[in-house]
């Protein structure tokens, strides 16, 4: 799942992966629903975190 993306994705790529808007993506990140970290002001999101989130929500 999501193999066409690099191991770390950006917020823009996250919105493409989940077909959501930027505001929704930032809510998922800041709430901790999708595990990620920040380098200065830039979010770095492990692709595996997105996969885990999708699998968890689809159960």
C-alpha positions, 0 to 999 in steps of 0.5 A, spaced: 500 500 500 502 506 498 509 503 495 509 509 490 511 514 495 518 515 499 519 512 506 517 519 509 512 523 506 510 530 506 503 533 508 501 534 500 503 527 499 498 525 505 493 529 502 493 525 496 494 518 499 488 519 503 484 524 498 483 529 504 484 537 505 490 540 508 486 542 514 484 535 515 491 532 514 494 537 519 488 535 524 490 528 524 497 530 525 496 534 531 492 529 534 497 524 534 492 519 530 498 519 524 504 518 528 509 523 525 514 528 527 517 535 525 523 538 523 523 546 524 516 547 521 516 541 516 512 535 518 515 528 516 510 523 516 513 515 515 509 512 510 508 506 515 504 511 519 499 512 514 498 505 512 497 503 520 492 509 520 488 506 514 488 499 517 486 501 524 480 505 521 478 500 516 477 495 522 
